[in-house]
Amino acid sequence: MTTPLTVEQLHPRLDQLTLIDVRSPGEYAAGHIPGALNIPLDQLDRALPALLRAAEHGEIAVVCASGNRSGTACGRLEAAGITTFDLTGGTTAWSGSGRPLNRPAGGRPVWAMDRQVRMTAGSLVLLGLLADLARPGARWLSAAIGTGLVLSAVTNSCAMAKVLNLLPYNRPRPGAPTLDATLATLPGAAR
């Protein structure tokens, strides 16, 4: 079962919970809640055995930028039998309440994935419409992007975000902990 958790409820429990940040490594490096461990949503299935062990040793809270990806992650963890807390409003709510974010050395601002998707989708729609002026029929690019956005909403998944996640600024920074290193720090991890 997933329980929503407000910033005010999370703050005093940070030392008691295992806090998992499911944003891309680039977003995480740009600023994350102190003590949060980065397990990107696209790596959640790989991390599941370690998270099952961690859940045996304490409670798990999940966070993303605004709550959408953490909700998806909580649903997948719940399906595996892991009870979770989901931070309402994500790191946006955390920083908006005046609480600090950790920013590792070399971390640079990276737009949240939903913002990257909106920018890319909007740009492609405009490109298709403008290109149609020079080459009739190019507007079908805009129609394809619109169809993809509708499917994304219906399926609660996003192919465009998966592609954008592969871009260099969304990948782990040199020297950042690997997923295996992060999993080794979870409670109950074999050392």
Phi and psi in degrees as GROMACS dihedral restraints (atoms count N, CA, C in turn):
[ dihedral_restraints ]
;  ai    aj    ak    al  type     phi  dphi    fc
    3     4     5     6     1  -103.9    20    10
    4     5     6     7     1   132.3    20    10
    6     7     8     9     1  -115.7    20    10
    7     8     9    10     1   127.1    20    10
    9    10    11    12     1   -67.0    20    10
   10    11    12    13     1   146.0    20    10
   12    13    14    15     1  -134.6    20    10
   13    14    15    16     1   128.8    20    10
   15    16    17    18     1   -84.4    20    10
   16    17    18    19     1   166.8    20    10
   18    19    20    21     1   -58.6    20    10
   19    20    21    22     1   -42.2    20    10
   21    22    23    24     1   -64.1    20    10
   22    23    24    25     1   -31.8    20    10
   24    25    26    27     1   -79.5    20    10
   25    26    27    28     1   -34.7    20    10
   27    28    29    30     1   -71.7    20    10
   28    29    30    31     1   -44.8    20    10
   30    31    32    33     1   -47.8    20    10
   31    32    33    34     1   -52.0    20    10
   33    34    35    36     1   -72.3    20    10
   34    35    36    37     1   -10.2    20    10
   36    37    38    39     1  -105.3    20    10
   37    38    39    40     1     5.9    20    10
   39    40    41    42     1   -54.5    20    10
   40    41    42    43     1   -39.2    20    10
   42    43    44    45     1   -75.3    20    10
   43    44    45    46     1   -15.1    20    10
   45    46    47    48     1   -97.4    20    10
   46    47    48    49     1   -18.8    20    10
   48    49    50    51     1  -107.9    20    10
   49    50    51    52     1   154.9    20    10
   51    52    53    54     1   -93.0    20    10
   52    53    54    55     1   115.2    20    10
   54    55    56    57     1  -101.1    20    10
   55    56    57    58     1   119.0    20    10
   57    58    59    60     1  -108.1    20    10
   58    59    60    61     1   124.7    20    10
   60    61    62    63     1  -102.0    20    10
   61    62    63    64     1   116.4    20    10
   63    64    65    66     1   -96.8    20    10
   64    65    66    67     1    13.4    20    10
   66    67    68    69     1   -75.2    20    10
   67    68    69    70     1   171.6    20    10
   69    70    71    72     1   -64.7    20    10
   70    71    72    73     1   155.7    20    10
   72    73    74    75     1   -56.5    20    10
   73    74    75    76     1   -34.8    20    10
   75    76    77    78     1   -64.8    20    10
   76    77    78    79     1   -44.1    20    10
   78    79    80    81     1   -64.2    20    10
   79    80    81    82     1   -42.9    20    10
   81    82    83    84     1   -60.0    20    10
   82    83    84    85     1   -45.1    20    10
   84    85    86    87     1   -66.8    20    10
   85    86    87    88     1   -26.3    20    10
   87    88    89    90     1   -72.4    20    10
   88    89    90    91     1   -17.2    20    10
   90    91    92    93     1   154.8    20    10
   91    92    93    94     1   124.8    20    10
   93    94    95    96     1  -139.7    20    10
   94    95    96    97     1   161.8    20    10
   96    97    98    99     1   -64.7    20    10
   97    98    99   100     1   134.7    20    10
   99   100   101   102     1   -53.4    20    10
  100   101   102   103     1   131.2    20    10
  102   103   104   105     1    89.0    20    10
  103   104   105   106     1    -8.4    20    10
  105   106   107   108     1   -70.6    20    10
  106   107   108   109     1   141.7    20    10
  108   109   110   111     1  -105.7    20    10
  109   110   111   112     1   136.8    20    10
  111   112   113   114     1   -90.3    20    10
  112   113   114   115     1   111.3    20    10
  114   115   116   117     1  -127.3    20    10
  115   116   117   118     1    93.5    20    10
  117   118   119   120     1   -55.9    20    10
  118   119   120   121     1   146.7    20    10
  120   121   122   123     1   -53.0    20    10
  121   122   123   124     1   -38.2    20    10
  123   124   125   126     1   -72.3    20    10
  124   125   126   127     1    -6.6    20    10
  126   127   128   129     1  -110.4    20    10
  127   128   129   130     1     4.7    20    10
  129   130   131   132     1   -61.0    20    10
  130   131   132   133     1   -41.5    20    10
  132   133   134   135     1   -62.3    20    10
  133   134   135   136     1   -39.4    20    10
  135   136   137   138     1   -65.3    20    10
  136   137   138   139     1   -33.5    20    10
  138   139   140   141     1   -84.1    20    10
  139   140   141   142     1    -9.6    20    10
  141   142   143   144     1   -53.9    20    10
  142   143   144   145     1   -46.2    20    10
  144   145   146   147     1   -58.3    20    10
  145   146   147   148     1   -41.9    20    10
  147   148   149   150     1   -67.8    20    10
  148   149   150   151     1   -36.4    20    10
  150   151   152   153     1   -69.6    20    10
  151   152   153   154     1   -34.7    20    10
  153   154   155   156     1   -61.3    20    10
  154   155   156   157     1   -43.7    20    10
  156   157   158   159     1   -65.2    20    10
  157   158   159   160     1   -42.0    20    10
  159   160   161   162     1   -62.2    20    10
  160   161   162   163     1   -38.1    20    10
  162   163   164   165     1   -65.0    20    10
  163   164   165   166     1   -25.6    20    10
  165   166   167   168     1   -71.6    20    10
  166   167   168   169     1   -18.6    20    10
  168   169   170   171     1  -107.6    20    10
  169   170   171   172     1    -2.8    20    10
  171   172   173   174     1   166.1    20    10
  172   173   174   175     1   175.3    20    10
  174   175   176   177     1   -81.9    20    10
  175   176   177   178     1   151.3    20    10
  177   178   179   180     1  -118.2    20    10
  178   179   180   181     1   133.7    20    10
  180   181   182   183     1  -117.2    20    10
  181   182   183   184     1   147.3    20    10
  183   184   185   186     1  -123.4    20    10
  184   185   186   187     1   141.7    20    10
  186   187   188   189     1  -141.2    20    10
  187   188   189   190     1   151.0    20    10
  189   190   191   192     1  -140.0    20    10
  190   191   192   193     1  -154.9    20    10
  192   193   194   195     1   -72.8    20    10
  193   194   195   196     1   -46.2    20    10
  195   196   197   198     1  -131.2    20    10
  196   197   198   199     1   -15.7    20    10
  198   199   200   201     1   124.6    20    10
  199   200   201   202     1   -14.0    20    10
  201   202   203   204     1   -71.5    20    10
  202   203   204   205     1   -54.5    20    10
  204   205   206   207     1   -67.0    20    10
  205   206   207   208     1   -35.5    20    10
  207   208   209   210     1   -66.9    20    10
  208   209   210   211     1   -34.7    20    10
  210   211   212   213     1   -63.2    20    10
  211   212   213   214     1   -41.9    20    10
  213   214   215   216     1   -63.0    20    10
  214   215   216   217     1   -45.0    20    10
  216   217   218   219     1   -62.6    20    10
  217   218   219   220     1   -43.7    20    10
  219   220   221   222     1   -61.2    20    10
  220   221   222   223     1   -39.7    20    10
  222   223   224   225     1   -61.9    20    10
  223   224   225   226     1   -41.6    20    10
  225   226   227   228     1   -69.1    20    10
  226   227   228   229     1   -38.6    20    10
  228   229   230   231     1   -68.5    20    10
  229   230   231   232     1   -39.9    20    10
  231   232   233   234     1   -61.2    20    10
  232   233   234   235     1   -40.4    20    10
  234   235   236   237     1   -62.6    20    10
  235   236   237   238     1   -25.7    20    10
  237   238   239   240     1   -90.0    20    10
  238   239   240   241     1     0.1    20    10
  240   241   242   243     1    94.2    20    10
  241   242   243   244     1    15.1    20    10
  243   244   245   246     1  -102.9    20    10
  244   245   246   247     1   123.8    20    10
  246   247   248   249     1   -79.6    20    10
  247   248   249   250     1   133.9    20    10
  249   250   251   252     1  -134.3    20    10
  250   251   252   253     1   164.2    20    10
  252   253   254   255     1  -110.6    20    10
  253   254   255   256     1   144.4    20    10
  255   256   257   258     1  -122.3    20    10
  256   257   258   259     1   118.5    20    10
  258   259   260   261     1   -70.6    20    10
  259   260   261   262     1   115.1    20    10
  261   262   263   264     1   -65.3    20    10
  262   263   264   265     1   122.1    20    10
  264   265   266   267     1    86.1    20    10
  265   266   267   268     1    -7.3    20    10
  267   268   269   270     1    60.0    20    10
  268   269   270   271     1  -156.6    20    10
  270   271   272   273     1   -65.7    20    10
  271   272   273   274     1   -23.6    20    10
  273   274   275   276     1   -63.1    20    10
  274   275   276   277     1   -45.2    20    10
  276   277   278   279     1   -67.1    20    10
  277   278   279   280     1   -38.6    20    10
  279   280   281   282     1   -59.5    20    10
  280   281   282   283     1   -54.5    20    10
  282   283   284   285     1   -70.5    20    10
  283   284   285   286     1   -31.1    20    10
  285   286   287   288     1   -65.8    20    10
  286   287   288   289     1   -23.2    20    10
  288   289   290   291     1   -87.8    20    10
  289   290   291   292     1     6.0    20    10
  291   292   293   294     1    90.0    20    10
  292   293   294   295     1     6.5    20    10
  294   295   296   297     1   -86.0    20    10
  295   296   297   298     1   148.1    20    10
  297   298   299   300     1   -77.2    20    10
  298   299   300   301     1   154.5    20    10
  300   301   302   303     1  -112.7    20    10
  301   302   303   304     1   142.2    20    10
  303   304   305   306     1   -77.8    20    10
  304   305   306   307     1   134.0    20    10
  306   307   308   309     1  -128.1    20    10
  307   308   309   310     1   101.9    20    10
  309   310   311   312     1   -61.0    20    10
  310   311   312   313     1   155.7    20    10
  312   313   314   315     1   -56.2    20    10
  313   314   315   316     1   136.4    20    10
  315   316   317   318     1    85.7    20    10
  316   317   318   319     1    -6.2    20    10
  318   319   320   321     1   -72.0    20    10
  319   320   321   322     1   131.8    20    10
  321   322   323   324     1  -123.8    20    10
  322   323   324   325     1   155.2    20    10
  324   325   326   327     1   -58.7    20    10
  325   326   327   328     1   131.3    20    10
  327   328   329   330     1  -130.0    20    10
  328   329   330   331     1   133.2    20    10
  330   331   332   333     1   -62.5    20    10
  331   332   333   334     1   147.6    20    10
  333   334   335   336     1   -60.4    20    10
  334   335   336   337     1   149.9    20    10
  336   337   338   339     1   -58.7    20    10
  337   338   339   340     1   -39.6    20    10
  339   340   341   342     1   -63.1    20    10
  340   341   342   343     1   -34.0    20    10
  342   343   344   345     1   -70.2    20    10
  343   344   345   346     1   -39.7    20    10
  345   346   347   348     1   -61.4    20    10
  346   347   348   349     1   -41.5    20    10
  348   349   350   351     1   -64.5    20    10
  349   350   351   352     1   -45.4    20    10
  351   352   353   354     1   -60.9    20    10
  352   353   354   355     1   -42.1    20    10
  354   355   356   357     1   -65.0    20    10
  355   356   357   358     1   -45.1    20    10
  357   358   359   360     1   -66.4    20    10
  358   359   360   361     1   -47.5    20    10
  360   361   362   363     1   -62.7    20    10
  361   362   363   364     1   -46.2    20    10
  363   364   365   366     1   -61.7    20    10
  364   365   366   367     1   -41.3    20    10
  366   367   368   369     1   -63.6    20    10
  367   368   369   370     1   -42.6    20    10
  369   370   371   372     1   -67.4    20    10
  370   371   372   373     1   -37.3    20    10
  372   373   374   375     1   -63.6    20    10
  373   374   375   376     1   -47.8    20    10
  375   376   377   378     1   -62.3    20    10
  376   377   378   379     1   -40.8    20    10
  378   379   380   381     1   -60.5    20    10
  379   380   381   382     1   -44.1    20    10
  381   382   383   384     1   -61.8    20    10
  382   383   384   385     1   -41.4    20    10
  384   385   386   387     1   -68.3    20    10
  385   386   387   388     1   -42.8    20    10
  387   388   389   390     1   -68.5    20    10
  388   389   390   391     1   -41.0    20    10
  390   391   392   393     1   -64.0    20    10
  391   392   393   394     1   -29.2    20    10
  393   394   395   396     1   -64.6    20    10
  394   395   396   397     1   -26.1    20    10
  396   397   398   399     1   -65.8    20    10
  397   398   399   400     1   -35.9    20    10
  399   400   401   402     1   -91.1    20    10
  400   401   402   403     1   -32.2    20    10
  402   403   404   405     1  -137.0    20    10
  403   404   405   406     1    94.3    20    10
  405   406   407   408     1   -53.1    20    10
  406   407   408   409     1   137.4    20    10
  408   409   410   411     1   106.0    20    10
  409   410   411   412     1   -16.2    20    10
  411   412   413   414     1   -67.9    20    10
  412   413   414   415     1   -16.2    20    10
  414   415   416   417     1   -64.0    20    10
  415   416   417   418     1   -15.1    20    10
  417   418   419   420     1   -65.5    20    10
  418   419   420   421     1   -23.2    20    10
  420   421   422   423     1   -60.3    20    10
  421   422   423   424     1   -44.7    20    10
  423   424   425   426     1   -62.6    20    10
  424   425   426   427     1   -41.3    20    10
  426   427   428   429     1   -64.2    20    10
  427   428   429   430     1   -39.3    20    10
  429   430   431   432     1   -65.4    20    10
  430   431   432   433     1   -41.7    20    10
  432   433   434   435     1   -64.9    20    10
  433   434   435   436     1   -43.1    20    10
  435   436   437   438     1   -59.6    20    10
  436   437   438   439     1   -42.7    20    10
  438   439   440   441     1   -61.9    20    10
  439   440   441   442     1   -43.1    20    10
  441   442   443   444     1   -61.5    20    10
  442   443   444   445     1   -38.8    20    10
  444   445   446   447     1   -66.5    20    10
  445   446   447   448     1   -39.9    20    10
  447   448   449   450     1   -63.6    20    10
  448   449   450   451     1   -46.9    20    10
  450   451   452   453     1   -61.5    20    10
  451   452   453   454     1   -37.1    20    10
  453   454   455   456     1   -60.8    20    10
  454   455   456   457     1   -43.1    20    10
  456   457   458   459     1   -67.7    20    10
  457   458   459   460     1   -42.4    20    10
  459   460   461   462     1   -66.3    20    10
  460   461   462   463     1   -40.5    20    10
  462   463   464   465     1   -92.9    20    10
  463   464   465   466     1    -6.6    20    10
  465   466   467   468     1    54.9    20    10
  466   467   468   469     1    39.6    20    10
  468   469   470   471     1  -137.1    20    10
  469   470   471   472     1   170.3    20    10
  471   472   473   474     1  -148.8    20    10
  472   473   474   475     1   104.4    20    10
  474   475   476   477     1   -63.4    20    10
  475   476   477   478     1   -37.0    20    10
  477   478   479   480     1   -63.9    20    10
  478   479   480   481     1   -40.7    20    10
  480   481   482   483     1   -63.0    20    10
  481   482   483   484     1   -36.8    20    10
  483   484   485   486     1   -64.0    20    10
  484   485   486   487     1   -39.2    20    10
  486   487   488   489     1   -69.6    20    10
  487   488   489   490     1   -46.1    20    10
  489   490   491   492     1   -62.2    20    10
  490   491   492   493     1   -30.7    20    10
  492   493   494   495     1   -61.6    20    10
  493   494   495   496     1   -21.7    20    10
  495   496   497   498     1   -82.5    20    10
  496   497   498   499     1   -12.6    20    10
  498   499   500   501     1   -67.7    20    10
  499   500   501   502     1   149.9    20    10
  501   502   503   504     1   -55.0    20    10
  502   503   504   505     1   -39.1    20    10
  504   505   506   507     1   -73.0    20    10
  505   506   507   508     1   -11.2    20    10
  507   508   509   510     1  -100.0    20    10
  508   509   510   511     1    -2.3    20    10
  510   511   512   513     1   -90.5    20    10
  511   512   513   514     1   166.4    20    10
  513   514   515   516     1   -61.1    20    10
  514   515   516   517     1   143.2    20    10
  516   517   518   519     1   -75.5    20    10
  517   518   519   520     1   152.9    20    10
  519   520   521   522     1   -57.3    20    10
  520   521   522   523     1   133.2    20    10
  522   523   524   525     1    87.5    20    10
  523   524   525   526     1    -9.5    20    10
  525   526   527   528     1   -71.5    20    10
  526   527   528   529     1   149.2    20    10
  528   529   530   531     1   -60.0    20    10
  529   530   531   532     1   140.1    20    10
  531   532   533   534     1   -75.9    20    10
  532   533   534   535     1   167.1    20    10
  534   535   536   537     1   -60.6    20    10
  535   536   537   538     1   -41.2    20    10
  537   538   539   540     1   -61.2    20    10
  538   539   540   541     1   -40.6    20    10
  540   541   542   543     1   -65.1    20    10
  541   542   543   544     1   -40.5    20    10
  543   544   545   546     1   -63.5    20    10
  544   545   546   547     1   -45.7    20    10
  546   547   548   549     1   -62.5    20    10
  547   548   549   550     1   -31.9    20    10
  549   550   551   552     1   -68.0    20    10
  550   551   552   553     1   -18.4    20    10
  552   553   554   555     1   -89.6    20    10
  553   554   555   556     1    -7.9    20    10
  555   556   557   558     1   -68.8    20    10
  556   557   558   559     1   147.4    20    10
  558   559   560   561     1   -56.0    20    10
  559   560   561   562     1   136.9    20    10
  561   562   563   564     1    84.5    20    10
  562   563   564   565     1     1.6    20    10
  564   565   566   567     1   -72.3    20    10
  565   566   567   568     1   139.8    20    10
  567   568   569   570     1   -66.8    20    10
  568   569   570   571     1   129.0    20    10
